[in-house]
């Protein structure tokens, strides 16, 4: 149950970072602004961290695949 909450929280943080990157892109009139780059870099870092967390959770047996 805890892993589900962490995954949902990470996804929300990724969406918030993506939204802030879009806001800075529109507001600052350009993609080379440090705020835009920082927000999108944070999104990439959070996405990689989520992927690693999911792989570790699978390897330790906290999450298991199920057939559909």
mmJSON file of the N, C-alpha and C atoms, coordinates in Angstrom:
{"data_MODEL":{"atom_site":{
"group_PDB":["ATOM","ATOM","ATOM","ATOM","ATOM","ATOM","ATOM","ATOM","ATOM","ATOM","ATOM","ATOM","ATOM","ATOM","ATOM","ATOM","ATOM","ATOM","ATOM","ATOM","ATOM","ATOM","ATOM","ATOM","ATOM","ATOM","ATOM","ATOM","ATOM","ATOM","ATOM","ATOM","ATOM","ATOM","ATOM","ATOM","ATOM","ATOM","ATOM","ATOM","ATOM","ATOM","ATOM","ATOM","ATOM","ATOM","ATOM","ATOM","ATOM","ATOM","ATOM","ATOM","ATOM","ATOM","ATOM","ATOM","ATOM","ATOM","ATOM","ATOM","ATOM","ATOM","ATOM","ATOM","ATOM","ATOM","ATOM","ATOM","ATOM","ATOM","ATOM","ATOM","ATOM","ATOM","ATOM","ATOM","ATOM","ATOM","ATOM","ATOM","ATOM","ATOM","ATOM","ATOM","ATOM","ATOM","ATOM","ATOM","ATOM","ATOM","ATOM","ATOM","ATOM","ATOM","ATOM","ATOM","ATOM","ATOM","ATOM","ATOM","ATOM","ATOM","ATOM","ATOM","ATOM","ATOM","ATOM","ATOM","ATOM","ATOM","ATOM","ATOM","ATOM","ATOM","ATOM","ATOM","ATOM","ATOM","ATOM","ATOM","ATOM","ATOM","ATOM","ATOM","ATOM","ATOM","ATOM","ATOM","ATOM","ATOM","ATOM","ATOM","ATOM","ATOM","ATOM","ATOM","ATOM","ATOM","ATOM","ATOM","ATOM","ATOM","ATOM","ATOM","ATOM","ATOM","ATOM","ATOM","ATOM","ATOM","ATOM","ATOM","ATOM","ATOM","ATOM","ATOM","ATOM","ATOM","ATOM","ATOM","ATOM","ATOM","ATOM","ATOM","ATOM","ATOM","ATOM","ATOM","ATOM","ATOM","ATOM","ATOM","ATOM","ATOM","ATOM","ATOM","ATOM","ATOM","ATOM","ATOM","ATOM","ATOM","ATOM","ATOM","ATOM","ATOM","ATOM","ATOM","ATOM","ATOM","ATOM","ATOM","ATOM","ATOM","ATOM","ATOM","ATOM","ATOM","ATOM","ATOM","ATOM","ATOM","ATOM","ATOM"],
"id":[1,2,3,4,5,6,7,8,9,10,11,12,13,14,15,16,17,18,19,20,21,22,23,24,25,26,27,28,29,30,31,32,33,34,35,36,37,38,39,40,41,42,43,44,45,46,47,48,49,50,51,52,53,54,55,56,57,58,59,60,61,62,63,64,65,66,67,68,69,70,71,72,73,74,75,76,77,78,79,80,81,82,83,84,85,86,87,88,89,90,91,92,93,94,95,96,97,98,99,100,101,102,103,104,105,106,107,108,109,110,111,112,113,114,115,116,117,118,119,120,121,122,123,124,125,126,127,128,129,130,131,132,133,134,135,136,137,138,139,140,141,142,143,144,145,146,147,148,149,150,151,152,153,154,155,156,157,158,159,160,161,162,163,164,165,166,167,168,169,170,171,172,173,174,175,176,177,178,179,180,181,182,183,184,185,186,187,188,189,190,191,192,193,194,195,196,197,198,199,200,201,202,203,204],
"type_symbol":["N","C","C","N","C","C","N","C","C","N","C","C","N","C","C","N","C","C","N","C","C","N","C","C","N","C","C","N","C","C","N","C","C","N","C","C","N","C","C","N","C","C","N","C","C","N","C","C","N","C","C","N","C","C","N","C","C","N","C","C","N","C","C","N","C","C","N","C","C","N","C","C","N","C","C","N","C","C","N","C","C","N","C","C","N","C","C","N","C","C","N","C","C","N","C","C","N","C","C","N","C","C","N","C","C","N","C","C","N","C","C","N","C","C","N","C","C","N","C","C","N","C","C","N","C","C","N","C","C","N","C","C","N","C","C","N","C","C","N","C","C","N","C","C","N","C","C","N","C","C","N","C","C","N","C","C","N","C","C","N","C","C","N","C","C","N","C","C","N","C","C","N","C","C","N","C","C","N","C","C","N","C","C","N","C","C","N","C","C","N","C","C","N","C","C","N","C","C","N","C","C","N","C","C"],
"label_atom_id":["N","CA","C","N","CA","C","N","CA","C","N","CA","C","N","CA","C","N","CA","C","N","CA","C","N","CA","C","N","CA","C","N","CA","C","N","CA","C","N","CA","C","N","CA","C","N","CA","C","N","CA","C","N","CA","C","N","CA","C","N","CA","C","N","CA","C","N","CA","C","N","CA","C","N","CA","C","N","CA","C","N","CA","C","N","CA","C","N","CA","C","N","CA","C","N","CA","C","N","CA","C","N","CA","C","N","CA","C","N","CA","C","N","CA","C","N","CA","C","N","CA","C","N","CA","C","N","CA","C","N","CA","C","N","CA","C","N","CA","C","N","CA","C","N","CA","C","N","CA","C","N","CA","C","N","CA","C","N","CA","C","N","CA","C","N","CA","C","N","CA","C","N","CA","C","N","CA","C","N","CA","C","N","CA","C","N","CA","C","N","CA","C","N","CA","C","N","CA","C","N","CA","C","N","CA","C","N","CA","C","N","CA","C","N","CA","C","N","CA","C","N","CA","C","N","CA","C","N","CA","C","N","CA","C","N","CA","C"],
"label_alt_id":[null,null,null,null,null,null,null,null,null,null,null,null,null,null,null,null,null,null,null,null,null,null,null,null,null,null,null,null,null,null,null,null,null,null,null,null,null,null,null,null,null,null,null,null,null,null,null,null,null,null,null,null,null,null,null,null,null,null,null,null,null,null,null,null,null,null,null,null,null,null,null,null,null,null,null,null,null,null,null,null,null,null,null,null,null,null,null,null,null,null,null,null,null,null,null,null,null,null,null,null,null,null,null,null,null,null,null,null,null,null,null,null,null,null,null,null,null,null,null,null,null,null,null,null,null,null,null,null,null,null,null,null,null,null,null,null,null,null,null,null,null,null,null,null,null,null,null,null,null,null,null,null,null,null,null,null,null,null,null,null,null,null,null,null,null,null,null,null,null,null,null,null,null,null,null,null,null,null,null,null,null,null,null,null,null,null,null,null,null,null,null,null,null,null,null,null,null,null,null,null,null,null,null,null],
"label_comp_id":["UNK","UNK","UNK","UNK","UNK","UNK","UNK","UNK","UNK","UNK","UNK","UNK","UNK","UNK","UNK","UNK","UNK","UNK","UNK","UNK","UNK","UNK","UNK","UNK","UNK","UNK","UNK","UNK","UNK","UNK","UNK","UNK","UNK","UNK","UNK","UNK","UNK","UNK","UNK","UNK","UNK","UNK","UNK","UNK","UNK","UNK","UNK","UNK","UNK","UNK","UNK","UNK","UNK","UNK","UNK","UNK","UNK","UNK","UNK","UNK","UNK","UNK","UNK","UNK","UNK","UNK","UNK","UNK","UNK","UNK","UNK","UNK","UNK","UNK","UNK","UNK","UNK","UNK","UNK","UNK","UNK","UNK","UNK","UNK","UNK","UNK","UNK","UNK","UNK","UNK","UNK","UNK","UNK","UNK","UNK","UNK","UNK","UNK","UNK","UNK","UNK","UNK","UNK","UNK","UNK","UNK","UNK","UNK","UNK","UNK","UNK","UNK","UNK","UNK","UNK","UNK","UNK","UNK","UNK","UNK","UNK","UNK","UNK","UNK","UNK","UNK","UNK","UNK","UNK","UNK","UNK","UNK","UNK","UNK","UNK","UNK","UNK","UNK","UNK","UNK","UNK","UNK","UNK","UNK","UNK","UNK","UNK","UNK","UNK","UNK","UNK","UNK","UNK","UNK","UNK","UNK","UNK","UNK","UNK","UNK","UNK","UNK","UNK","UNK","UNK","UNK","UNK","UNK","UNK","UNK","UNK","UNK","UNK","UNK","UNK","UNK","UNK","UNK","UNK","UNK","UNK","UNK","UNK","UNK","UNK","UNK","UNK","UNK","UNK","UNK","UNK","UNK","UNK","UNK","UNK","UNK","UNK","UNK","UNK","UNK","UNK","UNK","UNK","UNK"],
"label_asym_id":["A","A","A","A","A","A","A","A","A","A","A","A","A","A","A","A","A","A","A","A","A","A","A","A","A","A","A","A","A","A","A","A","A","A","A","A","A","A","A","A","A","A","A","A","A","A","A","A","A","A","A","A","A","A","A","A","A","A","A","A","A","A","A","A","A","A","A","A","A","A","A","A","A","A","A","A","A","A","A","A","A","A","A","A","A","A","A","A","A","A","A","A","A","A","A","A","A","A","A","A","A","A","A","A","A","A","A","A","A","A","A","A","A","A","A","A","A","A","A","A","A","A","A","A","A","A","A","A","A","A","A","A","A","A","A","A","A","A","A","A","A","A","A","A","A","A","A","A","A","A","A","A","A","A","A","A","A","A","A","A","A","A","A","A","A","A","A","A","A","A","A","A","A","A","A","A","A","A","A","A","A","A","A","A","A","A","A","A","A","A","A","A","A","A","A","A","A","A","A","A","A","A","A","A"],
"label_entity_id":["1","1","1","1","1","1","1","1","1","1","1","1","1","1","1","1","1","1","1","1","1","1","1","1","1","1","1","1","1","1","1","1","1","1","1","1","1","1","1","1","1","1","1","1","1","1","1","1","1","1","1","1","1","1","1","1","1","1","1","1","1","1","1","1","1","1","1","1","1","1","1","1","1","1","1","1","1","1","1","1","1","1","1","1","1","1","1","1","1","1","1","1","1","1","1","1","1","1","1","1","1","1","1","1","1","1","1","1","1","1","1","1","1","1","1","1","1","1","1","1","1","1","1","1","1","1","1","1","1","1","1","1","1","1","1","1","1","1","1","1","1","1","1","1","1","1","1","1","1","1","1","1","1","1","1","1","1","1","1","1","1","1","1","1","1","1","1","1","1","1","1","1","1","1","1","1","1","1","1","1","1","1","1","1","1","1","1","1","1","1","1","1","1","1","1","1","1","1","1","1","1","1","1","1"],
"label_seq_id":[1,1,1,2,2,2,3,3,3,4,4,4,5,5,5,6,6,6,7,7,7,8,8,8,9,9,9,10,10,10,11,11,11,12,12,12,13,13,13,14,14,14,15,15,15,16,16,16,17,17,17,18,18,18,19,19,19,20,20,20,21,21,21,22,22,22,23,23,23,24,24,24,25,25,25,26,26,26,27,27,27,28,28,28,29,29,29,30,30,30,31,31,31,32,32,32,33,33,33,34,34,34,35,35,35,36,36,36,37,37,37,38,38,38,39,39,39,40,40,40,41,41,41,42,42,42,43,43,43,44,44,44,45,45,45,46,46,46,47,47,47,48,48,48,49,49,49,50,50,50,51,51,51,52,52,52,53,53,53,54,54,54,55,55,55,56,56,56,57,57,57,58,58,58,59,59,59,60,60,60,61,61,61,62,62,62,63,63,63,64,64,64,65,65,65,66,66,66,67,67,67,68,68,68],
"pdbx_PDB_ins_code":[null,null,null,null,null,null,null,null,null,null,null,null,null,null,null,null,null,null,null,null,null,null,null,null,null,null,null,null,null,null,null,null,null,null,null,null,null,null,null,null,null,null,null,null,null,null,null,null,null,null,null,null,null,null,null,null,null,null,null,null,null,null,null,null,null,null,null,null,null,null,null,null,null,null,null,null,null,null,null,null,null,null,null,null,null,null,null,null,null,null,null,null,null,null,null,null,null,null,null,null,null,null,null,null,null,null,null,null,null,null,null,null,null,null,null,null,null,null,null,null,null,null,null,null,null,null,null,null,null,null,null,null,null,null,null,null,null,null,null,null,null,null,null,null,null,null,null,null,null,null,null,null,null,null,null,null,null,null,null,null,null,null,null,null,null,null,null,null,null,null,null,null,null,null,null,null,null,null,null,null,null,null,null,null,null,null,null,null,null,null,null,null,null,null,null,null,null,null,null,null,null,null,null,null],
"Cartn_x":[0.828,0.0,0.864,1.961,2.84,3.482,3.847,4.492,3.539,2.241,1.264,1.173,1.208,1.141,2.381,3.546,4.79,4.784,4.312,4.263,3.3,2.146,1.175,1.737,2.412,3.022,4.107,4.921,5.968,5.352,4.277,3.621,3.051,2.485,1.961,3.084,4.222,5.369,5.901,5.906,6.342,5.404,4.11,3.147,3.278,3.511,3.687,4.941,6.01,7.238,7.045,6.324,6.033,5.178,4.191,3.355,4.128,5.034,5.818,6.773,7.304,8.141,7.355,6.126,5.274,4.964,4.674,4.386,5.582,6.776,7.97,8.275,8.016,8.245,7.353,6.091,5.155,5.404,5.623,5.759,7.06,8.153,9.455,9.788,8.902,9.053,10.339,10.595,11.754,12.128,12.752,13.092,14.487,15.279,16.647,16.727,15.6,15.589,15.983,16.814,17.241,16.084,15.02,13.892,13.216,13.073,12.468,13.346,14.627,15.567,15.608,15.598,15.639,14.384,13.23,11.975,11.934,12.37,12.344,13.429,14.567,15.601,15.092,14.351,13.776,12.77,12.002,11.049,11.767,12.861,13.632,14.205,14.735,15.282,14.223,13.043,11.953,11.494,11.465,11.059,12.058,13.339,14.365,14.286,14.09,13.973,12.762,11.646,10.466,10.723,11.398,11.724,12.611,13.624,14.509,13.739,12.863,12.045,11.17,10.563,9.72,10.531,11.722,12.578,13.031,13.375,13.774,12.596,11.425,10.243,9.906,10.087,9.844,10.89,12.14,13.227,13.096,12.578,12.433,11.101,10.215,8.945,7.833,8.058,7.009,5.851,6.17,5.124,5.319,4.225,4.287,3.386,3.785,2.924,1.73,0.674,-0.507,-1.001,-1.596,-2.108,-3.449,-3.666,-4.939,-5.919],
"Cartn_y":[-1.206,0.0,1.258,1.216,2.38,2.674,1.625,1.826,2.503,2.198,2.838,4.33,4.696,6.111,6.84,6.21,6.824,7.002,6.006,6.094,7.202,7.271,8.318,9.696,9.831,11.101,11.495,10.536,10.82,11.25,10.582,10.964,12.378,12.722,14.083,15.116,14.78,15.69,15.841,14.763,14.829,15.719,15.567,16.415,17.879,18.132,19.51,20.131,19.365,19.868,20.133,19.255,19.461,20.716,20.904,22.097,23.375,23.343,24.542,24.838,23.786,24.001,24.656,24.212,24.828,26.28,26.529,27.899,28.805,28.345,29.164,29.346,28.325,28.429,29.501,29.523,30.5,31.881,31.935,33.213,33.924,33.188,33.804,33.936,33.475,33.606,32.967,31.744,31.057,29.83,28.874,27.622,27.644,28.674,28.73,29.387,29.761,30.376,29.332,29.705,28.73,28.129,28.879,28.326,27.194,27.346,26.291,25.051,25.256,24.135,23.42,24.175,23.588,22.756,23.267,22.538,21.249,21.306,20.103,19.107,19.602,18.711,18.001,18.711,18.091,17.001,17.242,16.237,14.978,15.153,13.995,13.239,13.969,13.331,12.564,13.142,12.459,11.221,11.31,10.155,9.012,9.334,8.306,7.703,8.556,8.064,7.139,7.481,6.632,5.288,5.317,4.072,3.182,3.768,2.995,2.464,3.282,2.836,1.654,1.701,0.598,-0.671,-0.529,-1.696,-2.311,-1.466,-1.974,-2.637,-2.048,-2.629,-3.98,-4.105,-5.382,-6.416,-5.987,-6.913,-7.421,-6.585,-7.001,-7.679,-7.698,-8.374,-7.517,-6.221,-5.343,-5.201,-5.269,-5.258,-6.493,-7.032,-8.212,-7.997,-8.513,-8.393,-9.328,-8.975,-9.83,-9.971,-11.105,-11.344,-10.653,-10.164,-9.5,-10.416],
"Cartn_z":[0.0,0.0,0.0,0.743,0.819,-0.527,-1.259,-2.558,-3.544,-3.442,-4.331,-4.058,-2.794,-2.419,-2.917,-2.765,-3.224,-4.742,-5.468,-6.929,-7.363,-6.752,-7.096,-6.775,-5.638,-5.268,-6.265,-6.681,-7.668,-9.004,-9.421,-10.673,-10.593,-9.449,-9.271,-9.305,-8.695,-8.743,-10.165,-10.923,-12.317,-13.122,-12.917,-13.627,-13.221,-11.937,-11.473,-12.086,-12.17,-12.771,-14.259,-14.932,-16.344,-16.545,-15.685,-15.764,-15.498,-14.523,-14.24,-15.399,-16.03,-17.209,-18.338,-18.548,-19.568,-19.223,-17.954,-17.513,-17.757,-17.368,-17.57,-19.048,-19.854,-21.29,-21.905,-21.515,-22.059,-21.464,-20.167,-19.471,-19.832,-19.972,-20.226,-21.707,-22.576,-24.027,-24.556,-24.147,-24.709,-23.897,-24.578,-23.922,-23.312,-23.552,-23.035,-21.658,-21.118,-19.797,-18.759,-17.785,-16.768,-15.964,-15.772,-15.004,-15.765,-17.071,-17.891,-17.893,-18.107,-18.152,-16.803,-15.719,-14.375,-14.099,-14.491,-14.264,-15.076,-16.315,-17.145,-16.734,-16.247,-15.714,-14.471,-13.637,-12.448,-12.849,-13.895,-14.367,-14.823,-15.534,-15.994,-14.801,-13.83,-12.635,-11.856,-11.724,-11.027,-11.794,-13.116,-13.926,-13.794,-13.819,-13.652,-12.248,-11.248,-9.869,-9.717,-10.35,-10.29,-10.966,-12.098,-12.799,-11.927,-11.319,-10.436,-9.233,-8.662,-7.526,-7.917,-9.082,-9.527,-9.771,-10.331,-10.562,-9.235,-8.263,-6.944,-6.229,-6.342,-5.704,-6.325,-7.63,-8.293,-7.872,-7.805,-7.452,-6.023,-5.123,-3.726,-3.449,-4.442,-4.262,-3.684,-3.575,-3.062,-4.045,-5.33,-6.349,-7.224,-7.694,-8.558,-9.768,-10.913,-12.093,-11.97,-12.632,-12.644,-14.079,-14.363,-15.702,-15.902,-17.094,-17.375,-18.025],
"occupancy":[1.0,1.0,1.0,1.0,1.0,1.0,1.0,1.0,1.0,1.0,1.0,1.0,1.0,1.0,1.0,1.0,1.0,1.0,1.0,1.0,1.0,1.0,1.0,1.0,1.0,1.0,1.0,1.0,1.0,1.0,1.0,1.0,1.0,1.0,1.0,1.0,1.0,1.0,1.0,1.0,1.0,1.0,1.0,1.0,1.0,1.0,1.0,1.0,1.0,1.0,1.0,1.0,1.0,1.0,1.0,1.0,1.0,1.0,1.0,1.0,1.0,1.0,1.0,1.0,1.0,1.0,1.0,1.0,1.0,1.0,1.0,1.0,1.0,1.0,1.0,1.0,1.0,1.0,1.0,1.0,1.0,1.0,1.0,1.0,1.0,1.0,1.0,1.0,1.0,1.0,1.0,1.0,1.0,1.0,1.0,1.0,1.0,1.0,1.0,1.0,1.0,1.0,1.0,1.0,1.0,1.0,1.0,1.0,1.0,1.0,1.0,1.0,1.0,1.0,1.0,1.0,1.0,1.0,1.0,1.0,1.0,1.0,1.0,1.0,1.0,1.0,1.0,1.0,1.0,1.0,1.0,1.0,1.0,1.0,1.0,1.0,1.0,1.0,1.0,1.0,1.0,1.0,1.0,1.0,1.0,1.0,1.0,1.0,1.0,1.0,1.0,1.0,1.0,1.0,1.0,1.0,1.0,1.0,1.0,1.0,1.0,1.0,1.0,1.0,1.0,1.0,1.0,1.0,1.0,1.0,1.0,1.0,1.0,1.0,1.0,1.0,1.0,1.0,1.0,1.0,1.0,1.0,1.0,1.0,1.0,1.0,1.0,1.0,1.0,1.0,1.0,1.0,1.0,1.0,1.0,1.0,1.0,1.0,1.0,1.0,1.0,1.0,1.0,1.0],
"B_iso_or_equiv":[0.0,0.0,0.0,0.0,0.0,0.0,0.0,0.0,0.0,0.0,0.0,0.0,0.0,0.0,0.0,0.0,0.0,0.0,0.0,0.0,0.0,0.0,0.0,0.0,0.0,0.0,0.0,0.0,0.0,0.0,0.0,0.0,0.0,0.0,0.0,0.0,0.0,0.0,0.0,0.0,0.0,0.0,0.0,0.0,0.0,0.0,0.0,0.0,0.0,0.0,0.0,0.0,0.0,0.0,0.0,0.0,0.0,0.0,0.0,0.0,0.0,0.0,0.0,0.0,0.0,0.0,0.0,0.0,0.0,0.0,0.0,0.0,0.0,0.0,0.0,0.0,0.0,0.0,0.0,0.0,0.0,0.0,0.0,0.0,0.0,0.0,0.0,0.0,0.0,0.0,0.0,0.0,0.0,0.0,0.0,0.0,0.0,0.0,0.0,0.0,0.0,0.0,0.0,0.0,0.0,0.0,0.0,0.0,0.0,0.0,0.0,0.0,0.0,0.0,0.0,0.0,0.0,0.0,0.0,0.0,0.0,0.0,0.0,0.0,0.0,0.0,0.0,0.0,0.0,0.0,0.0,0.0,0.0,0.0,0.0,0.0,0.0,0.0,0.0,0.0,0.0,0.0,0.0,0.0,0.0,0.0,0.0,0.0,0.0,0.0,0.0,0.0,0.0,0.0,0.0,0.0,0.0,0.0,0.0,0.0,0.0,0.0,0.0,0.0,0.0,0.0,0.0,0.0,0.0,0.0,0.0,0.0,0.0,0.0,0.0,0.0,0.0,0.0,0.0,0.0,0.0,0.0,0.0,0.0,0.0,0.0,0.0,0.0,0.0,0.0,0.0,0.0,0.0,0.0,0.0,0.0,0.0,0.0,0.0,0.0,0.0,0.0,0.0,0.0],
"pdbx_formal_charge":[null,null,null,null,null,null,null,null,null,null,null,null,null,null,null,null,null,null,null,null,null,null,null,null,null,null,null,null,null,null,null,null,null,null,null,null,null,null,null,null,null,null,null,null,null,null,null,null,null,null,null,null,null,null,null,null,null,null,null,null,null,null,null,null,null,null,null,null,null,null,null,null,null,null,null,null,null,null,null,null,null,null,null,null,null,null,null,null,null,null,null,null,null,null,null,null,null,null,null,null,null,null,null,null,null,null,null,null,null,null,null,null,null,null,null,null,null,null,null,null,null,null,null,null,null,null,null,null,null,null,null,null,null,null,null,null,null,null,null,null,null,null,null,null,null,null,null,null,null,null,null,null,null,null,null,null,null,null,null,null,null,null,null,null,null,null,null,null,null,null,null,null,null,null,null,null,null,null,null,null,null,null,null,null,null,null,null,null,null,null,null,null,null,null,null,null,null,null,null,null,null,null,null,null],
"auth_seq_id":[1,1,1,2,2,2,3,3,3,4,4,4,5,5,5,6,6,6,7,7,7,8,8,8,9,9,9,10,10,10,11,11,11,12,12,12,13,13,13,14,14,14,15,15,15,16,16,16,17,17,17,18,18,18,19,19,19,20,20,20,21,21,21,22,22,22,23,23,23,24,24,24,25,25,25,26,26,26,27,27,27,28,28,28,29,29,29,30,30,30,31,31,31,32,32,32,33,33,33,34,34,34,35,35,35,36,36,36,37,37,37,38,38,38,39,39,39,40,40,40,41,41,41,42,42,42,43,43,43,44,44,44,45,45,45,46,46,46,47,47,47,48,48,48,49,49,49,50,50,50,51,51,51,52,52,52,53,53,53,54,54,54,55,55,55,56,56,56,57,57,57,58,58,58,59,59,59,60,60,60,61,61,61,62,62,62,63,63,63,64,64,64,65,65,65,66,66,66,67,67,67,68,68,68],
"auth_comp_id":["UNK","UNK","UNK","UNK","UNK","UNK","UNK","UNK","UNK","UNK","UNK","UNK","UNK","UNK","UNK","UNK","UNK","UNK","UNK","UNK","UNK","UNK","UNK","UNK","UNK","UNK","UNK","UNK","UNK","UNK","UNK","UNK","UNK","UNK","UNK","UNK","UNK","UNK","UNK","UNK","UNK","UNK","UNK","UNK","UNK","UNK","UNK","UNK","UNK","UNK","UNK","UNK","UNK","UNK","UNK","UNK","UNK","UNK","UNK","UNK","UNK","UNK","UNK","UNK","UNK","UNK","UNK","UNK","UNK","UNK","UNK","UNK","UNK","UNK","UNK","UNK","UNK","UNK","UNK","UNK","UNK","UNK","UNK","UNK","UNK","UNK","UNK","UNK","UNK","UNK","UNK","UNK","UNK","UNK","UNK","UNK","UNK","UNK","UNK","UNK","UNK","UNK","UNK","UNK","UNK","UNK","UNK","UNK","UNK","UNK","UNK","UNK","UNK","UNK","UNK","UNK","UNK","UNK","UNK","UNK","UNK","UNK","UNK","UNK","UNK","UNK","UNK","UNK","UNK","UNK","UNK","UNK","UNK","UNK","UNK","UNK","UNK","UNK","UNK","UNK","UNK","UNK","UNK","UNK","UNK","UNK","UNK","UNK","UNK","UNK","UNK","UNK","UNK","UNK","UNK","UNK","UNK","UNK","UNK","UNK","UNK","UNK","UNK","UNK","UNK","UNK","UNK","UNK","UNK","UNK","UNK","UNK","UNK","UNK","UNK","UNK","UNK","UNK","UNK","UNK","UNK","UNK","UNK","UNK","UNK","UNK","UNK","UNK","UNK","UNK","UNK","UNK","UNK","UNK","UNK","UNK","UNK","UNK","UNK","UNK","UNK","UNK","UNK","UNK"],
"auth_asym_id":["A","A","A","A","A","A","A","A","A","A","A","A","A","A","A","A","A","A","A","A","A","A","A","A","A","A","A","A","A","A","A","A","A","A","A","A","A","A","A","A","A","A","A","A","A","A","A","A","A","A","A","A","A","A","A","A","A","A","A","A","A","A","A","A","A","A","A","A","A","A","A","A","A","A","A","A","A","A","A","A","A","A","A","A","A","A","A","A","A","A","A","A","A","A","A","A","A","A","A","A","A","A","A","A","A","A","A","A","A","A","A","A","A","A","A","A","A","A","A","A","A","A","A","A","A","A","A","A","A","A","A","A","A","A","A","A","A","A","A","A","A","A","A","A","A","A","A","A","A","A","A","A","A","A","A","A","A","A","A","A","A","A","A","A","A","A","A","A","A","A","A","A","A","A","A","A","A","A","A","A","A","A","A","A","A","A","A","A","A","A","A","A","A","A","A","A","A","A","A","A","A","A","A","A"],
"auth_atom_id":["N","CA","C","N","CA","C","N","CA","C","N","CA","C","N","CA","C","N","CA","C","N","CA","C","N","CA","C","N","CA","C","N","CA","C","N","CA","C","N","CA","C","N","CA","C","N","CA","C","N","CA","C","N","CA","C","N","CA","C","N","CA","C","N","CA","C","N","CA","C","N","CA","C","N","CA","C","N","CA","C","N","CA","C","N","CA","C","N","CA","C","N","CA","C","N","CA","C","N","CA","C","N","CA","C","N","CA","C","N","CA","C","N","CA","C","N","CA","C","N","CA","C","N","CA","C","N","CA","C","N","CA","C","N","CA","C","N","CA","C","N","CA","C","N","CA","C","N","CA","C","N","CA","C","N","CA","C","N","CA","C","N","CA","C","N","CA","C","N","CA","C","N","CA","C","N","CA","C","N","CA","C","N","CA","C","N","CA","C","N","CA","C","N","CA","C","N","CA","C","N","CA","C","N","CA","C","N","CA","C","N","CA","C","N","CA","C","N","CA","C","N","CA","C","N","CA","C","N","CA","C","N","CA","C","N","CA","C"],
"pdbx_PDB_model_num":[1,1,1,1,1,1,1,1,1,1,1,1,1,1,1,1,1,1,1,1,1,1,1,1,1,1,1,1,1,1,1,1,1,1,1,1,1,1,1,1,1,1,1,1,1,1,1,1,1,1,1,1,1,1,1,1,1,1,1,1,1,1,1,1,1,1,1,1,1,1,1,1,1,1,1,1,1,1,1,1,1,1,1,1,1,1,1,1,1,1,1,1,1,1,1,1,1,1,1,1,1,1,1,1,1,1,1,1,1,1,1,1,1,1,1,1,1,1,1,1,1,1,1,1,1,1,1,1,1,1,1,1,1,1,1,1,1,1,1,1,1,1,1,1,1,1,1,1,1,1,1,1,1,1,1,1,1,1,1,1,1,1,1,1,1,1,1,1,1,1,1,1,1,1,1,1,1,1,1,1,1,1,1,1,1,1,1,1,1,1,1,1,1,1,1,1,1,1,1,1,1,1,1,1]
}}}
